[in-house]
Amino acid sequence: MNDAELIALIERLRKEPDETEWLEFKANYHGYIQLAEDLSALANSACYHNKNKAYLIFGIEDKTHEIVGASFNPYKEKAKGNEGLQLWLTSSLQPNMGFQIHTCLHENKRIVLFEINPAVDCPVKFNGVAYIRIGSSTTKLNNHPEIERAIWERKNKTDWSAEICPQATLSDLDKSAIQKARAEFKNKFPDKKSEVDSWDDVQFLNKAKITIKGAITNTAVLLLGKPEAATLLTPAMAEIFWILKDENNQEKDHAKFGPPFLLNVDEVFAKIRNLTYRYLPSGTLFPIETTQYDSWVVREALHNCIAHQDYSLRGRINVVENPDSLTFTNVGSFLPGSIETVIKQDAPQEVYRNPFLSSAMFNLNMIDTQGGGIKKMFQIQRKRLFPLPDYDLSQADRVVVRIRGEILDEKYTKLLIERTDLDLWTVILLDKVQKKVHVTREQHKHLKSLKVIEGRYPNIFVSSRIAAVTGEKAQYIRDRGLDKKHYKELIIELVHKQQPVTRNDIDKLLMDKLPEILNEQRKRTKIHNLISELAGKQIKNIGSRRRPKWILFQSKDDEPITIKQ
């Protein structure tokens, strides 16, 4: 969220009643132990009350909802053992439900907002204890067994993928898909090759955790079912829809793919026009040829859509192919909460929307349930010198992933990749700057401390060190502008040759010379500031305040200045 969206959310939440159990206001921070207990309580309350998010907001009085501001800085705060607060919270809350931290100035006062995902399969605990909000108080969940039971019961409703499909039988599964499943299971577990060959289909499907004691699950139909078996999953949709669009965003072609997903993922990939892409890196006369898309990245993005789709929402998976990108969408919230959580957290993800389906896909070599799949996508794009994946998580029940098939600036990107001292998260932030995507003030400070960006927030751009190496010096000058001294010298020279000069004369001189990153109003403000610094020292106004006329400033000992009429 940008600052405007964040302030709008805060204002909406301030209108909620005082005792809203998925929302808590605090004037300021009172320690990491209480914060962890509050996050546990709010995640569990959001689950119990069937909310998509819970919120903990610092800098607002609890009872009056008055904005008072908070000195709390979650990015600098330390927890037990001098560990960073965010990392400590991630490891202390089990399972990790995911949360995002937002900060902004509202009415010139600092606000810190925690956006918290609800518990999914079981209550969220801190130090082995689960908490819950009752009215405006935080208490232990085991004091309220009826609420705890309701949260646990929600688990049984959550894993749609493990449910038995009552009308389905072994005959509804595709023989070719079962053979493919056997081959992939052997690739995943090479020590079981000889053993697998001795199993019949029922034994194999049970041991691969695709069926349960011979009963056909929703997972089995999705991955291995015949095309006509998709109707057995109604009202859930088992469909991947591929759409080809031209440069004008007009649809040129489309195709639908149902079960068996294990086979039809390859059919979707075959539809994608993975053209040869040529580019010329700096310092060489020989072009590099590569494909627009890495096959592993495309399959991982599509497999993630299948594994994390919320099938209870009755939506389909979409793959939209544009000339320069692929966009994947699936319905259901992004359980880790943010890409930052995925990239920075080295531990495996602990919560899955469809754990039975995820386990089966892991056994069939389709996904990595160790939590490294998304991170690997970023790393592959980074090595290929292509822009990093774009995750749009702005909608509560939809995940959008865009994979670009062209280099935005190969010299700039190549330098970022060659800077081996930059960690992946820093590269992600720089990729946002390259794409002119909003970064927070804290992220800006991080990049500024590494001296990889310049400019005044939010109008930031790549630093001179990077620009000089990539050959982007001209663009850098257009973005950064010239030294203030140079602009002043231009004004003085204009006044000397053309005096008296008007404000309009000075605007005409400087407007196209100021940084391109500034809008027209900011340029006019900058010119006003330059004139103010010169006024009374090197130039003088002989007109009115509304219609100034500037001449060179003249001391008592100077020769008289002839004014041009």
C-alpha positions in Angstrom: 0.0 0.0 0.0 1.2 3.5 -0.7 0.7 6.3 1.9 -2.7 7.4 0.5 -4.1 3.8 0.5 -2.7 3.2 4.0 -4.2 6.4 5.4 -7.6 5.5 3.8 -7.4 2.1 5.5 -6.5 3.7 8.9 -9.5 6.1 8.6 -11.8 3.2 7.9 -10.5 1.2 10.8 -10.9 4.2 13.2 -14.6 4.1 12.5 -14.9 0.5 13.8 -16.4 0.0 17.4 -14.1 0.0 20.4 -14.3 -3.7 21.1 -13.6 -5.2 17.6 -11.8 -8.4 18.3 -9.8 -8.5 15.1 -8.6 -4.9 15.5 -6.5 -3.3 18.2 -5.2 0.2 18.6 -2.3 1.2 20.9 -0.8 4.6 21.7 2.7 3.1 21.7 4.9 0.0 21.8 5.2 -1.8 25.2 7.7 -4.6 24.5 8.2 -7.6 22.2 6.6 -10.1 24.5 3.2 -8.3 24.5 3.5 -7.7 20.8 3.9 -11.4 20.1 0.9 -12.2 22.3 -1.2 -9.6 20.5 -0.3 -11.0 17.1 -1.2 -14.5 18.2 -4.5 -13.3 19.6 -5.4 -11.2 16.6 -4.6 -14.0 14.1 -6.8 -16.4 16.0 -9.6 -13.9 16.4 -9.5 -13.1 12.6 -9.9 -16.9 12.0 -12.7 -17.3 14.5 -14.6 -14.3 13.1 -13.9 -15.3 9.4 -12.0 -12.1 8.6 -9.4 -11.9 5.8 -7.1 -9.8 7.9 -6.5 -8.6 11.5 -4.9 -5.2 12.3 -2.7 -3.9 15.2 -2.1 -0.2 14.9 0.4 1.9 17.0 0.0 5.7 17.4 -3.8 5.7 18.0 -5.5 5.8 21.4 -7.6 2.6 22.0 -10.8 4.1 23.4 -11.0 7.4 21.6 -9.3 6.4 18.3 -7.5 9.7 18.5 -4.2 10.0 16.5 -1.4 10.6 19.0 1.6 9.2 17.0 4.1 6.5 18.1 7.9 6.6 18.5 8.0 2.8 17.9 10.3 1.8 14.9 9.8 -2.0 14.2 12.8 -2.0 11.8 15.2 -0.9 14.5 13.6 -2.5 17.6 15.5 -5.5 19.1 14.0 -8.6 20.8 15.4 -11.3 22.9 19.2 -11.8 22.5 19.5 -8.5 20.6 17.8 -10.3 17.6 15.9 -8.1 15.1 12.2 -7.8 16.1 10.7 -9.0 12.8 12.9 -12.1 12.6 12.3 -12.9 16.2 8.5 -12.7 15.7 8.6 -14.9 12.6 10.5 -17.6 14.5 8.5 -17.2 17.8 5.0 -17.5 16.4 4.0 -21.0 15.4 2.7 -21.7 12.8 3.9 -18.5 11.1 0.7 -17.0 9.7 2.5 -14.1 8.0 2.1 -10.4 8.6 3.1 -7.1 6.9 4.3 -3.9 8.6 3.3 -0.5 7.2 4.4 2.9 8.4 3.2 6.4 7.4 2.7 10.0 8.7 -0.9 10.8 9.3 -1.8 14.3 10.5 2.0 14.7 10.8 2.2 11.9 13.4 3.9 8.5 12.9 1.6 5.5 12.6 2.8 1.8 12.5 0.3 -0.8 11.3 0.6 -4.6 11.4 -1.5 -6.3 8.8 -2.0 -9.9 10.1 -3.1 -13.0 8.2 -5.7 -15.2 10.1 -4.8 -18.6 11.5 -5.5 -21.2 8.9 -5.3 -24.8 10.1 -4.7 -24.5 13.8 -4.4 -21.7 16.5 -1.3 -19.5 16.3 0.8 -19.9 19.4 3.6 -17.8 21.1 5.9 -19.9 23.3 3.5 -22.8 23.1 0.5 -20.7 24.2 -2.3 -19.6 21.9 -4.1 -16.3 22.7 -7.4 -14.8 21.7 -9.2 -11.4 21.8 -12.3 -11.2 24.0 -13.8 -7.8 23.7 -10.9 -5.4 24.1 -8.8 -7.8 26.2 -6.2 -10.4 25.2 -6.4 -13.7 27.1 -5.3 -17.3 26.7 -7.3 -19.3 24.2 -7.5 -22.4 26.4 -9.8 -20.4 28.7 -12.3 -20.4 25.9 -12.6 -24.1 24.8 -15.6 -23.4 22.5 -13.6 -20.8 20.5 -10.6 -23.1 20.4 -12.7 -26.0 19.2 -14.2 -23.8 16.5 -10.8 -22.8 15.2 -9.7 -26.5 15.1 -12.9 -27.4 13.3 -12.2 -24.8 10.7 -9.1 -26.9 9.8 -11.3 -29.8 8.7 -13.1 -27.5 6.4 -10.0 -25.9 5.1 -8.2 -28.8 3.4 -10.6 -29.3 0.5 -7.9 -31.2 -1.3 -8.0 -34.1 1.2 -11.7 -34.7 1.0 -12.9 -37.9 -0.7 -14.7 -37.3 -4.0 -17.7 -39.6 -3.3 -18.7 -40.5 -6.9 -15.1 -41.0 -8.2 -13.5 -44.4 -8.7 -10.2 -45.6 -10.0 -11.7 -45.8 -13.5 -12.1 -42.0 -13.4 -8.3 -41.6 -13.3 -6.2 -41.3 -16.6 -3.9 -44.3 -17.2 -1.3 -42.1 -18.9 -1.3 -39.7 -15.9 -0.8 -42.5 -13.5 2.2 -43.7 -15.6 3.6 -40.2 -15.5 3.0 -40.0 -11.8 5.0 -43.3 -11.3 7.9 -41.9 -13.3 8.0 -38.6 -11.4 7.7 -40.4 -8.0 10.8 -42.5 -9.0 12.7 -39.3 -10.0 11.8 -37.8 -6.6 12.7 -40.9 -4.6 15.3 -42.9 -6.7 15.9 -45.3 -3.8 12.3 -46.6 -4.3 12.5 -47.4 -8.0 12.5 -51.2 -7.8 9.8 -51.1 -5.1 7.5 -48.9 -7.1 7.4 -51.3 -10.0 6.0 -54.0 -7.7 3.1 -51.9 -6.5 -0.3 -52.0 -8.3 -2.1 -48.7 -9.0 -4.0 -48.7 -5.7 -0.8 -49.3 -3.7 1.1 -46.7 -5.6 -1.6 -44.0 -5.2 -1.9 -44.7 -1.5 1.9 -44.6 -0.9 2.3 -41.4 -3.0 -0.4 -39.9 -0.8 -2.7 -39.1 -3.7 -5.5 -41.4 -2.4 -6.5 -42.4 1.1 -6.9 -46.1 1.7 -7.9 -46.5 -1.9 -10.6 -43.8 -1.8 -10.3 -41.1 -4.6 -9.6 -37.7 -3.2 -10.2 -34.3 -4.8 -6.4 -34.2 -5.2 -6.4 -37.4 -7.2 -9.1 -36.0 -9.6 -7.2 -32.7 -10.0 -3.8 -34.2 -10.8 -4.7 -37.6 -12.4 -8.4 -37.4 -13.4 -9.8 -37.9 -16.9 -11.1 -34.6 -18.4 -14.7 -35.6 -17.9 -14.0 -36.3 -14.2 -13.8 -32.5 -13.6 -17.6 -32.4 -13.1 -17.2 -34.6 -10.1 -15.5 -31.7 -8.2 -18.5 -29.3 -8.8 -19.0 -26.6 -7.5 -15.2 -26.3 -7.4 -13.6 -25.5 -10.8 -10.7 -27.6 -12.1 -9.6 -25.4 -15.0 -6.6 -23.6 -16.4 -7.5 -20.9 -18.9 -4.7 -19.7 -21.3 -5.3 -16.4 -23.2 -3.0 -14.9 -25.9 -3.2 -11.1 -26.3 -1.5 -8.8 -28.8 0.3 -5.5 -28.1 -3.0 -3.7 -28.0 -4.3 -6.1 -25.3 -6.7 -7.7 -27.8 -7.4 -11.4 -27.4 -6.0 -13.4 -30.3 -6.4 -17.0 -29.0 -7.4 -19.0 -26.0 -7.7 -22.6 -24.7 -9.0 -24.4 -21.6 -7.3 -27.2 -19.8 -8.8 -29.4 -17.1 -7.6 -32.6 -15.4 -5.2 -34.3 -15.4 -3.2 -31.3 -14.3 0.0 -33.5 -14.1 -0.1 -33.8 -17.9 -1.8 -30.6 -18.9 0.7 -28.3 -17.3 3.0 -29.3 -20.2 0.1 -28.6 -22.7 -0.2 -25.1 -21.2 3.6 -24.5 -21.5 3.5 -25.7 -25.1 1.0 -23.0 -25.9 3.3 -20.2 -24.7 5.4 -18.6 -27.5 8.8 -18.8 -25.8 10.7 -16.8 -28.4 14.4 -16.4 -28.7 15.5 -13.1 -27.1 18.8 -11.4 -28.1 20.6 -8.6 -26.2 24.0 -7.0 -26.2 25.7 -6.8 -22.8 28.0 -3.9 -22.0 31.7 -4.5 -23.0 31.1 -7.0 -25.8 30.3 -7.1 -29.5 28.7 -10.5 -29.3 25.0 -10.7 -28.6 23.6 -13.2 -26.1 20.7 -15.4 -27.1 18.2 -16.9 -24.6 14.6 -17.7 -24.4 12.1 -15.2 -23.2 11.0 -17.4 -20.3 12.9 -20.0 -18.2 10.9 -23.2 -18.3 11.4 -24.0 -14.6 10.1 -20.5 -13.6 7.0 -20.9 -15.8 6.2 -24.3 -14.4 6.8 -23.2 -10.8 4.5 -20.3 -11.2 1.8 -22.5 -12.7 2.3 -25.3 -10.1 2.0 -22.7 -7.3 -1.3 -21.6 -8.7 -2.6 -25.2 -8.6 -1.2 -25.9 -5.1 -2.4 -22.7 -3.5 -5.7 -22.1 -5.3 -8.7 -21.7 -2.9 -11.0 -24.2 -4.7 -13.9 -23.2 -2.4 -14.1 -19.9 -4.2 -15.0 -21.6 -7.4 -12.5 -19.7 -9.6 -10.2 -20.8 -12.3 -6.5 -20.4 -12.9 -5.6 -17.9 -15.6 -2.4 -17.7 -17.7 -2.4 -14.5 -19.8 0.3 -14.2 -22.4 1.2 -10.8 -23.7 4.1 -10.0 -26.1 6.4 -9.1 -23.3 5.1 -11.0 -20.2 3.2 -13.9 -18.7 0.6 -13.2 -16.0 -0.6 -16.0 -13.7 -3.6 -15.6 -11.4 -5.3 -17.8 -8.8 -8.0 -17.2 -6.3 -7.1 -17.2 -2.6 -5.0 -15.0 -0.3 -1.2 -15.2 -0.2 -0.7 -17.1 3.1 2.9 -16.0 3.8 1.5 -12.4 3.9 4.2 -10.8 1.8 7.1 -11.5 -0.6 9.4 -10.0 2.0 8.4 -12.8 4.4 9.2 -15.5 1.8 12.5 -14.0 0.7 13.9 -13.1 4.2 12.6 -16.2 6.0 15.0 -19.1 5.6 12.7 -21.6 7.4 10.2 -23.6 5.4 6.6 -22.3 5.1 4.5 -23.8 7.9 1.0 -23.2 6.6 -0.4 -24.5 3.3 -4.0 -23.9 2.1 -4.1 -27.4 0.6 -1.6 -29.5 2.6 -2.8 -32.8 1.1 -2.5 -31.5 -2.5 0.9 -29.8 -1.7 2.2 -33.1 -0.3 1.1 -35.1 -3.4 2.6 -32.5 -5.7 5.8 -32.7 -3.8 5.9 -36.5 -4.1 5.3 -36.1 -7.9 8.2 -33.7 -8.2 5.9 -30.7 -9.1 6.7 -28.3 -6.2 9.2 -27.7 -3.5 7.3 -27.7 -0.1 10.5 -26.6 1.6 9.5 -23.0 0.8 12.3 -22.3 -1.7 10.3 -22.3 -4.9 9.4 -18.6 -5.0 12.9 -17.6 -3.9 14.4 -19.7 -6.6 12.2 -18.0 -9.2 13.7 -14.6 -8.1 17.2 -16.0 -8.2 16.8 -17.5 -11.7 15.5 -14.2 -13.1 18.3 -12.4 -11.4 20.9 -14.7 -13.1 19.2 -14.4 -16.5 19.5 -10.5 -16.2 15.7 -10.3 -16.6 13.4 -8.2 -14.3 12.3 -10.0 -11.2 8.8 -11.4 -10.8 6.1 -9.0 -9.9 3.6 -10.1 -7.1 0.4 -8.2 -6.9 -1.2 -9.0 -3.5 -3.5 -5.9 -3.4 -6.6 -8.1 -3.6 -7.5 -10.1 -0.5 -8.6 -13.2 -2.4 -6.4 -13.2 -5.5 -2.7 -13.6 -6.2 -1.3 -12.1 -9.4 2.2 -13.0 -10.6 3.8 -11.4 -13.7 6.9 -12.8 -15.3 8.5 -10.4 -17.8 10.0 -11.7 -21.0 12.2 -8.8 -21.9 15.0 -6.7 -20.3 14.0 -3.2 -19.3 17.6 -2.0 -19.2 20.2 -4.7 -19.7 23.1 -2.6 -18.7 21.5 -1.5 -15.4 20.2 -4.9 -14.6 23.5 -6.6 -15.5 25.3 -4.3 -13.0 22.8 -5.2 -10.3 23.3 -8.9 -10.9 27.1 -8.5 -10.9 27.0 -6.6 -7.6 27.5 -9.8 -5.5 27.6 -7.8 -2.3 23.9 -7.0 -2.6 21.5 -9.5 -1.0 18.4 -10.7 -2.9 16.0 -8.5 -1.0 18.1 -5.4 -1.8 18.1 -6.4 -5.5 14.3 -6.7 -5.3 14.0 -3.1 -3.9 16.3 -1.8 -6.6 14.2 -3.7 -9.2 11.2 -1.7 -7.8 13.1 1.5 -8.2 14.0 0.6 -11.8 10.2 -0.1 -12.5 9.3 3.1 -10.6 7.3 1.1 -8.1 6.6 2.7 -4.7 9.0 1.8 -1.9 8.5 2.7 1.7 10.5 5.3 3.6 12.3 2.5 5.6 13.2 0.7 2.3 14.4 4.0 0.9 16.6 4.5 3.9 18.1 1.0 3.5 18.9 1.7 -0.2 20.3 5.1 0.6 22.6 3.7 3.3 24.1 1.4 0.6 24.6 4.4 -1.7 22.8 2.7 -4.6 20.1 5.4 -5.1 19.9 9.1 -5.2 17.2 11.8 -5.3 14.7 13.1 -2.7 12.0 10.6 -1.6 9.8 9.6 -3.4 11.5 10.7 -6.6 14.4 8.3 -6.3 16.6 6.8 -9.0 19.8 4.8 -9.5 22.9 6.4 -8.1 25.8 7.9 -10.2 28.1 5.0 -9.4 25.7 2.5 -11.0 24.8 4.9 -13.9 28.4 5.6 -14.7 29.3 1.9 -15.1 26.2 1.1 -17.2 26.8 4.0 -19.6 23.6 5.7 -18.5 25.3 9.0 -17.6 23.1 11.1 -19.8 19.9 9.7 -18.3 21.5 10.1 -14.8 22.1 13.8 -15.4 18.5 14.2 -16.7 17.2 12.4 -13.5 19.5 14.0 -11.0 19.9 17.4 -12.6 22.9 19.7 -12.4 24.5 21.3 -9.4 22.6 24.1 -7.8 25.6 26.4 -8.4 25.3 25.8 -12.2 21.6 26.8 -12.2 22.4 30.0 -10.3 25.1 30.9 -12.8 22.6 30.5 -15.6 20.2 32.8 -13.9 22.9 35.5 -13.3 24.1 35.2 -16.9 20.5 35.7 -18.2 20.0 38.7 -15.9 23.3 40.2 -16.9 22.6 39.9 -20.7 18.8 40.6 -20.7 18.0 42.7 -17.6 15.4 43.3 -16.4 14.1 39.7 -16.7 10.7 38.3 -15.5 9.9 35.1 -13.7 8.6 33.8 -17.0 12.0 34.4 -18.6 13.8 32.4 -15.9 11.2 29.6 -16.2 11.8 29.3 -19.9 15.5 29.1 -19.3 15.5 26.4 -16.6 12.3 24.2 -17.0 13.8 21.8 -19.6 17.2 21.8 -17.7 15.8 20.6 -14.3 15.6 16.9 -13.5 13.1 15.0 -15.5 12.0 13.1 -12.4 10.4 16.3 -11.1 6.9 17.2 -12.2 6.1 20.8 -13.4 5.0 22.1 -10.0 8.1 20.8 -8.3 10.3 22.4 -11.0 8.6 25.8 -10.4 9.1 25.4 -6.7 12.8 24.7 -7.2 13.2 27.7 -9.5 11.5 29.9 -6.8 14.0 28.6 -4.2 17.0 29.4 -6.5 15.7 32.9 -7.1 15.2 33.4 -3.3 18.7 32.4 -2.6 20.1 34.9 -5.1 17.7 37.8 -4.2 19.3 40.7 -2.3 22.8 39.2 -2.9 23.4 38.9 -6.7 20.1 39.9 -8.2 17.5 42.5 -7.2 13.7 42.9 -7.9 12.8 46.3 -9.2 9.2 45.3 -10.1 6.4 44.3 -7.8 6.1 41.1 -5.8 3.4 39.7 -8.1 5.3 40.8 -11.3 9.0 40.9 -10.4 11.6 42.3 -12.7 15.2 41.2 -11.9 18.4 43.1 -12.4 21.9 42.5 -11.1 22.4 43.6 -7.5 24.4 46.8 -7.3 26.5 48.0 -4.3 27.2 51.6 -3.6 30.7 51.4 -5.2 29.5 49.8 -8.4 29.1 51.6 -11.7 25.5 52.4 -12.7 23.8 49.6 -14.6 22.1 50.5 -17.9 18.7 48.9 -18.0 17.6 47.5 -21.3 14.1 48.8 -22.2 
